[in-house]
Amino acid sequence: MRSSVVLTLASLLSSALAIPADSSLSKPTGDEPTLLPVKFIDGVPESIFNATSLGIDVFGPVPNDAIRNKDGSVTAPEGSKSNAWLRAQADLGIYSEQLAARGIDVSDKLSKRQGWANIRLTMWAQSNCGGQGVYWDNVEYGVSYYATTNYYAVSTTYRGLAPGERLEFRRLSGSDWCGIHHTNAFGPQNAGCYGNVPATNCLRLYI
Ligand SMILES: *[C@@H]1O[C@H](CO)[C@@H](O)[C@H](O)[C@H]1NC(C)=O
């Protein structure tokens, strides 16, 4: 199992890997990532179609083949049920809106799930939100969420980036898993999958 670590702000300040407070103002080196268009099959996003075909309730909790890490993050191994569930979560926002437009309101079902009020961040081992996924719920501002392996796509779930919010994409430099700031995504933006980002180890959300 690959490890992932959440550094709280408090530990950042006291850590040997402390990131200067003004690093969030650094100029990113790469282009802004873009959201992947969602492909629909029979009026359902492909990821939800896929998960449902496997008997997974995409509105239910994460299937129990997920790995709960000590830092509170959850890993969904490639090919697992939890992985299909997690991929579907990236498109749940747009699907909920579509259902609402058809008069089917799923907000009650979703609001019962822990973390609904906040944003979930997921990093994916392969582009287009494929391969192993690792996610953090109840993400806080100004905290580094990082994993010690390279990820090439990122998704936001429950909600997209709000106006004024900025999501920083970072990667390893020396011994600092968040040392290079390569790009930003700026709100307002829908929830979804940033399908193609340069090697990323670390995410930070700011407002
Ligand atoms: C859905 O499943 C097909 C067939 O396995 C796969 O090619 C496709 O990438 C999957 N789609 C998503 C969005 O995961």
The ligand as an SDF file (V2000), in Angstrom:
LIG
                    3D

 14 14  0  0  0  0  0  0  0  0999 V2000
  -16.1590    2.5050  -18.4390 C   0  0  0  0  0  0  0  0  0  0  0  0
  -15.8190    1.1680  -18.7610 O   0  0  0  0  0  0  0  0  0  0  0  0
  -15.1910    1.0470  -20.0370 C   0  0  0  0  0  0  0  0  0  0  0  0
  -15.0400   -0.4380  -20.3070 C   0  0  0  0  0  0  0  0  0  0  0  0
  -14.3700   -1.0710  -19.2740 O   0  0  0  0  0  0  0  0  0  0  0  0
  -13.8780    1.7790  -20.0250 C   0  0  0  0  0  0  0  0  0  0  0  0
  -13.2350    1.6900  -21.2610 O   0  0  0  0  0  0  0  0  0  0  0  0
  -14.1330    3.2560  -19.6950 C   0  0  0  0  0  0  0  0  0  0  0  0
  -12.9160    3.9620  -19.5940 O   0  0  0  0  0  0  0  0  0  0  0  0
  -14.9190    3.3920  -18.4120 C   0  0  0  0  0  0  0  0  0  0  0  0
  -15.2870    4.7820  -18.2480 N   0  0  0  0  0  0  0  0  0  0  0  0
  -14.9750    5.5200  -17.1940 C   0  0  0  0  0  0  0  0  0  0  0  0
  -15.3970    6.9510  -17.2280 C   0  0  0  0  0  0  0  0  0  0  0  0
  -14.3860    5.0920  -16.2210 O   0  0  0  0  0  0  0  0  0  0  0  0
  1  2  1  0
  1 10  1  0
  2  3  1  0
  3  4  1  0
  3  6  1  0
  4  5  1  0
  6  7  1  0
  6  8  1  0
  8  9  1  0
  8 10  1  0
 10 11  1  0
 11 12  1  0
 12 13  1  0
 12 14  2  0
M  END
$$$$
